[in-house]
Amino acid sequence: MQTYTNSINNGEHESKGIKQLYFILWTMGENFPSHKTFSNADLQRHENYIRQAYTDGRLLMAALFENGSGFITIIEAETEYEIHKFVRNNPEVADKKIQARIKPCRPVYWKNYE
């Protein structure tokens, strides 16, 4: 997994193709408010950013850890560059309040929901 704070890694642009799923683990960054958790810290800009990803149809699911120490998202993107750009452009990542670890993944269908 790769950790992102405020560093920029442009890398090579990949060609557009079939969408890929990415697991993102969001955790506290070096400027996260002390004595706070994701449950009670003011992260409105991050919440708006994630909400927009949902509205755009990219965010498939999100879950907050019970202890408030972080949360996960599963997001669709066409390229690895696109998902890294998505993380870098999160305003709370840019301010180093939160950091993210990205891992490509693929769905596993355990149950047929038809």
N, C-alpha and C positions, 0 to 999 in steps of 0.2 A: 504494500500500500504506500501511497505517496501522501505526505502531509503538506498542506498549503496554509500559509499564513499570509503574508503580504508579498511574497516573492512572485515574480512573473517568469513563467517558463513558456515562451511562445512555441517552441518546438516546430515541427513541420506540420503544415496544414494537410489533413487527410482528405481524400475524396469523399464526397457525400455518398451515403449508401443506406443500407437497412439500419433502422434505429437499434441502438444497443442500450441495455439497462446498466445503470451504475448505482451501486450502494455507496452512500456518503454518510460517514460517521462525523457528526458535528460535536466538538468538545470545546471546553473553555480555552481561550487563548491567553497570551501573556498580559493583556490589558482587560481581562474579564473582571468585573467589579468584585472586590474581595467580599467574602461572607455572603455571596449571592449564589443562586443556582439558576438554571434555565427556567425554572418555574417562577422565580420572583425578580429576576433582573430585567431592566428595561432594554429589551431587544426588539423594539417596534419596527425598526428598519429591516431587520432580518426577517421578522414575521411577515412584513409586507412583501419582501422579496420572494419568500417561499410561497406565499399566497398567490403571487403573480405567476409563479411557475405552475401552480395548480390550475389557475385560470387559463393559462396557455396550453394546458393538456400535457405538460412535460412531467409533472410530479404525479407519481402513481400512489405513493403512500408515505406517511411520516409517522413516527412514534417517538414519544418523549420517554426517557428512562424514568422509572418510578422515583429514584432519588434526586432527579433534576440535574444530574451531572452532564447530560448531553442528550442528543437524540439522533435518530437515523432518518434518512430519506432514500427512496428508490426513485430515480429520475431517468427518463429516456433522453437520449441525445444521439445525433447521427454520427458524431466523431468524438474521439478522445479529446481533441483540441476544444471542441464545443463544451464539454463538461468541465474541463479545467478553466475555461473562460467563465463559465457560469459560477464556479466557486470563487474565482478571483474577483469577480464583479459584485459579490455580496458585500454590502457596505460594512458589515460587522467584521468580515474577514479582512477587509482593507484597513480597518482600525485596530486589527489584532485583538478584538474582543473574543472572537471565536476562531477556531481552526477546523479544517476538514481533512478527512482521509477518504480517498476515492478508491473504489475497487470495482472493476467491471464484473458483471454477473449475468446470469441467464435464468429465466424462470424454470421452475421444476413443478410440474403439475401432479400433485398428490391425490387430488380428488376432482372428479368431474362434477361441475356445478350446473350442468344443463338441466 
